[in-house]
Amino acid sequence: MKELAAKLQQINDGKPGYYLADIADKKYYYCGENLEDIRVKLREIGIGKLEPH
């Protein structure tokens, strides 16, 4: 867990907000500070889909 916390702090200079870690593939993402930023990041990495209007 210490290694994970250190890696997440390196991403985006440790800015406040939400982070996502794929521990199995050792991929780490900064998602942003609000819900829409998180939705965008998840779509960028292939999770979820656009909601119909």
C-alpha positions as CSV (number, residue, x, y, z in Angstrom):
1,M,0.0,0.0,0.0
2,K,2.9,2.4,0.7
3,E,4.2,1.8,-2.8
4,L,0.7,2.5,-4.3
5,A,0.4,5.7,-2.3
6,A,3.8,6.9,-3.4
7,K,3.0,6.2,-7.1
8,L,-0.4,8.0,-6.8
9,Q,1.3,11.0,-5.2
10,Q,3.7,11.2,-8.2
11,I,0.9,11.4,-10.7
12,N,-0.1,15.0,-11.4
13,D,2.1,16.3,-8.6
14,G,-0.2,14.9,-5.9
15,K,-3.1,17.4,-6.7
16,P,-6.3,16.9,-4.7
17,G,-8.9,14.8,-6.5
18,Y,-9.7,11.3,-7.4
19,Y,-7.2,8.7,-8.6
20,L,-7.6,5.2,-10.0
21,A,-5.2,2.4,-9.7
22,D,-5.1,-0.8,-11.8
23,I,-2.9,-2.8,-9.5
24,A,-2.7,-5.9,-11.7
25,D,-1.4,-4.0,-14.7
26,K,0.4,-1.3,-12.6
27,K,-1.4,1.6,-14.3
28,Y,-2.3,4.7,-12.4
29,Y,-4.6,7.5,-13.4
30,Y,-5.6,11.0,-12.1
31,C,-9.3,11.3,-12.7
32,G,-9.9,14.9,-11.7
33,E,-11.8,16.8,-9.0
34,N,-15.4,16.4,-10.0
35,L,-17.8,13.7,-11.2
36,E,-17.7,14.8,-14.9
37,D,-13.9,14.6,-14.9
38,I,-14.1,11.1,-13.5
39,R,-16.6,10.0,-16.2
40,V,-14.4,11.4,-18.9
41,K,-11.3,9.6,-17.6
42,L,-13.2,6.3,-17.3
43,R,-14.4,6.6,-20.9
44,E,-10.9,7.4,-22.0
45,I,-9.6,4.1,-20.6
46,G,-12.5,2.1,-22.0
47,I,-14.9,1.9,-19.0
48,G,-18.5,2.9,-19.4
49,K,-20.3,4.5,-22.3
50,L,-21.9,7.8,-23.3
51,E,-25.3,8.3,-21.8
52,P,-28.1,8.9,-24.3
53,H,-29.7,12.3,-24.1
